[in-house]
């Protein structure tokens, strides 16, 4: 049977773009469909523009600290439209760059929604096409609660387009997105309250780090309401929102942001009609090679809900294209993947947390360094870093590394190599410190 395309990709985010580019490089005839904008969540409404907001927000502290370093900055003020518009302009630039990559690699782009209408058959742009292989790389979206008035709030998608900053904001959630936007808005002068369903922040992270973030965030002035679950949202005559919680608490705010998780974009694609049974959360089940139960249908990235990280989606898409069209069969290793929370200050982590290591290995050694960075000391900022190494006592291998403090993600990336490679604590100890630096603490722990 002849096909219109060797490879049809639905979703032009990080995973879909990489997979289509690699497949085309192997000689496949490739098309990709995107109903919104080429670039996906990370580039258009996720990690890239968010990181730019994080950087912009951090100038509030840098400008304040500058006085202790001899700098007098008169008349400083913040203008939200300037930051917002510059960030959105950079998003436009990246959108064009991603489209240029597809064009350069001779990948045909359909700027419309695509759905599956049968085996190897795709409906797109008002017509039907066929493909030997189809990839679903549609990502995920912010989840909304099923309560009255939920639509009165926004999600992280809309934060980048606010006309103006509110006086007050309530963010519902305790994960990385909630803490990141809490930090951003607080630094920009917004009165922020975080409403958390449980009694802890950042479920799954090492507790010493999440506890430290809570301490620092509270000292900065961010308010936390734990064990609180919104039951309904109403708009008041004043224009403010009233959030009623199940425990009887009522919070008033000017802006409500839902950050309660993300759900895979799998509905309405025609998967059920083809016999694909989705997971309870809507994720597409796949094997280690990103294949579904149908030999011609595949899925990568957040829509599979394995690890919702951009670099993982990119690797999954790359490996799939190599296997299907390049004769190179390899699988993505989802173990020991570094991650970060770009809060104020940021967190970074790789490998096992202390509790995970104790449950898995039994006998472990914990090394910590709790210190104020040099910059904060002179600036008289009472904010402490915490670095933590988790070591298998039997083998002396480094099995986990966790840190909170300035530039933690930048520092941890190099340390993640040591954890992934299985280096020992003794090998870290043998490494000469780079002085004076924050990172030197990693080789000085005894």
N, C-alpha and C positions, 0 to 999 in steps of 0.2 A: 504494500500500500504506500502511495506517495503522500507526503504531507506538505502543507504550506510552509511550515517552519520545522526545524529540528528541535527548537527549544522556545517555549513561550513562557515568559515570566510575568506573573501577576503581582505587582507591587514594586515600585522603584525606590525602595529605601536602600540602606547600606548593604543588606544581604542580597537583595535582588539585583542591584546594579553590579556588584562584584561578580555574582554568578553569571550574569549575562555577558559581562565583559570577558571573563575567562573562557566561557563556552565559545564565544565568537572567535577568540584567539586560537582556539583549537580547530577552527574551520566550520563551526556550526552556523546555520542560518538562524538568527535569533531575533525575537521581538519581545518588547516589554510594554506592559500597560500600567498606567498610573492615573488614578482618578483625581488626585489632588495636585501635588507638586513633586517633581523629581527631587529626591534627596531623603525623603522619609522623615520619621519622627526626630531622629538625632540631629539632622541638619536643619530642618525647617522649624520645628517646635519643641526641641528637646535639648540634648546635652550641649550642643554648640551655642545657640543663643543664650541658654541658661548660664553657661560658663562666662559668657561676656557680661551678663548682668552681675554675676558674682564678682568679677573683676571690678566692674564699675562701682558696685556697692562698697567694696573694700577700701576705696579711696577715702571713705568717711573716716575710718580709723587711721589710715596713713597720714591724712592731712592733720588730724588731731595730734598724732605722735610726732609730726615734723617739728612742732614747736620746741620740743626737748633737744632737737638736733640743730637748733639755731635758725630754723626757717619761720619767717613771719609771712603769713598769707592773708592779705587783707581782702575783705569783701567776698570771701568764697561762698558760693551757693550752688545748689544742685538743681538741674533742669531735666526733669523726666523725659519730655518729648525729644530732647537731644540724644539721650542715651537710647531710648526706644527706637527712634528713627535710624540711628546709626547701626544698631544691632540688626534691624530689619533689612537695612541696605546690604549688610554683610551676608544675611541669609539669601537675599536675591543673588548676590555674587556667587555663592556656593551652589545655588540652584542652577545657575547658568553653567558653572564648572562641571557639575554632574551630568547635565544634558550634553555638554560638549564631549565628555568622556564617552557617553553612549554613541554619539554621532561619529566620533573618531574611530570607534571600534565597530562601526557599521551595524549597530543594533537599531532596528526600527522601533520607534516609540509611538505608542498610542496614548494620547492624553485623554483617556476615558476609562470608565469602569469596565472590567472584564469579569465574566462569570463562566462557569463550566456548565455545558448543556449536554454532555455525553462523553463517552470514552474518547480521549484525544481531541475533543471539540470544545472550542471557546467562542463565546459571543462577545464581540467587542466593537465599539464604534458603529453599531447598527448592522453588523454583518457577522457571519460565521467563518472561523478559520480553524484549521487543524494543525496539530503539532505532535511530533513523535514523543516529546516529553514536555510536561507542564510543571512549573514551579510555583507554589504559593508562598509569597514572601510579603504578606499584607500587614505584618506587625501587630501592634496592640494599641489600645486607646484608654484614656482615663475612665475609671469606673464611677458611676453615679449611684448614690443610695436610692432604694425604693421607699421614699418617704414623701409626704406632702410638702410641696414647696422646694423640692431639691433643685428644680430648674432655676431658682433664684440665685443659686451659686454658680461659680465658674470653675474651670479646671486649669491645670498648668498650661493648656493650649492657648487660653485666652489672656493669660497674664501678660504676654509679650505685646498685646495690642491695647492695653488700657489707655483711655484718653488722658487720665490723670491718676495720681496716686491717692488712695483714700487716707483719711485720718486714722481709721481703725480697720484691722483685718483679722478675721478668724480663719484659721487653716485647720481643716479636719483631717487628721492622719498623724501617724508617728513614724513613718518611713523616711527614706532619703529625700523624696520630692518635697514632703512637708517641711522637713528641717532645712532644706536648701532655700526654699522660698521664704521661710520664716526669717532666716538670716539676711537674705537680700532685702526684703521689705523693711525689716527693723533697721538695718544700716542706712536705708534711705529715708528714715524718719517716720515710718508707720508704726502705730501702736499694735503689736502683734500678739494674738493669743492662739496657742496650739491646743486643739481639742483631741485627746487621744483615747481610743476605745479601751486600751489595756492600762496597766500601771507602769509600762516601760516604753522607752524610745528604741527605735532601730532593732526590731526583732531579728535575731540571727547574727547580730554583731557581737563582738566581745563586750561583755557587760561593763568592764572597766572603762572602755572608750565611750559607750553610750551614757554611762553615769557621769563621766567628765564633761561630755557635751551638754548634758542637762545642767550641771553646775555652772558652767561658763555662760550658757544661754540665759539662765535665770539671773546671773549677776549682770548681764548686759541689759536686762529689762524685758525679756520675752516672758510672757505669762503662759503657764501650762495648766490645763485642766485634764487630769487623768481619770480613767474609769468613767468616761462620759461618752454617751452614744446619742447623737442627734435623733430626735423623733419627728420633728416637723420644723419648717422654716416659714416665716410669715413676713410680709412687707408692711412696715408701719407707716402711718400718715406722714411722718417726718422724712420718709424715704429710706430710713435705716432698716436693717433686717433683724428679726428676732429669732434666735435659734433655741428651740426648746429641747432639752435633753431628757432621756428616759429617767434620770435620777432627780428630775425636778428643776435642775439648773436652767436658767434662761440667760442667754448672752445676746447683747446688742452689738451690731457691727455695721460698718459701711460696705464691706466687701467680704464675701464668703468664698473660700477656695476649697474645693474637694480634692484631697490627695489620699484617697483610700485604696489605691491599688490600680492595676491596669488589667484589662481583659483582652484576649486575642481577637483580632478582626477576622473571624471565620464565618460569620453568619451571612446568608444571602449569596454565597459563592456557588451553590449547587452541590456541595459536598455530600450532604445527606442522601440526595437522590442517587448518588454514585455508590452508596454503601459505606461511606466513611463515617464511622461512629466517633463523634467528638468526645473529648474528655469533659467531665462535669463543668469545668470552667470555660469550655469552648475551644481548648487547645486541640490542634491536629496531632494525633499520635503518629510518631515516626520512629524508625529504628536508628541505630548509631550512624548510618550513612544518609540520614534524612529522607529515606524512602517511606512512603505510605504503604498500605496493603495493596494498592494498585501499582503495577510495575511501571506505569507511565507517569505517575503523579508523585510529586515530592514537595517538601515544605522545609523552610529554614527560618531562623530568627524568632522573634517574639511570638509569632502565631503558633509556635510549637511549645512555648512556655518551658523551655529547658533552662536556659540562663538568659534573662532579658538584659543583655549587654551588647552594644554595637559591635565590638571586636569579635564577639562570638558569632553573631549573625554573618559577619564578613567571612570568617573562616569556614562556617558551615556552607555558605554559598560557594566559596572557592573550592572546597573539597568535593562538593556535589558535582560541579561542572568538570573538575578534573576527572572524576570517576566516570561520568556519563560520556564525555567527549574526548578526553585526553589520555585515556588508558592509564591514569595514575590513581590508584585506589588508596586513600588514606582517610582516617576519621579524626574528628576534632576531639581533643582531650578537654573534657569539661571539669577536670580536677585541678585544684590549686590555681584558680583564676583570680587575679587581683581585682579589687574593686575600691571605689572611693565614694565618699559623700562630700560634696562641695558646700559644706556648711561654713559657718564662721565661728571657730576655725574648722578646717577640713579634717576628715578622717580618711584613713586608708588601711586596707587589710588584705592579707593573703594567707591561705592555708587554714589550719584548724584554730578555732578559738580555744581558750583555756578549758572550758567545760567540755567541748567536743573532744579535745585531746585526752582529757582524763577519762572520759567514757570509752574512747576507742583504744587508748594505749595503756591506761592504768597509771603507770609511773611516769610523771613528767616533771621537768624543771621550768620554773617561770623566772624570767629576768626582766626587770623593769628599770626605766629611767624616768624620773619625774622632775622636771626642771623648768625654769623660765628662760626662754631664748634671750640672747644678748640684746636684741633689738627692743624687746619688751622691758628689760631691766632699766635701760637708760630712759625709755619712754614712760617709766613708772606705771606700766600696765601690768596689773596683777593677774596674769593669765598664764597657766602652766601647761607645758607639753607633757604628754605621756607616751613613752615608747615601750613596747612589750614584745618580748620574744618567747615563744613556746618551744621547748626542746624535749625530744624523746629521751628520757633518762637512760634507757637501755643502749641506744645507738649513738647518742649525742647529736643526732640529726635535728636540724632546725625544721620544725613542722608547721610553724605559724609565726606571723609577724603582724603587729597591729600598732597603729600610731594615730595620735591626734595632735595637731599643732600646725603652724604655718608651713606651707609647701609639702605637707605629708604625702599627697599623691605623687609629687615629683620625686621624692626620696624613695618611696616604697617601690616604685617601678624597678629600680636597680636591685633592691633587696629581694623582690619577687623572683629574680633569677636564681638567687642563692637558695631560696625555699624550694623552688621547682627542681633545682639540680640536686637537692638533698645534701647540701653542704652541712658541715658540723659546726657546733658552737666553737669548738677549738679553732677551726679555720677562720671564723670571724675574729676570734681573739688574736690570731696571728697577723691580722691586717692592721697596718699602721693607721692611726686616726688622722683625718684631715682637719687640722686645727687652724683657727677656730670656726667651727661649723656646728649646726644642730645635728647633722647626720653622723658626726663622729661618736655620738652617744651609742650608736648601734654596735660599735666594736670595742666599747669600753665597759660594757655591763659585766659585773662580776657577782 
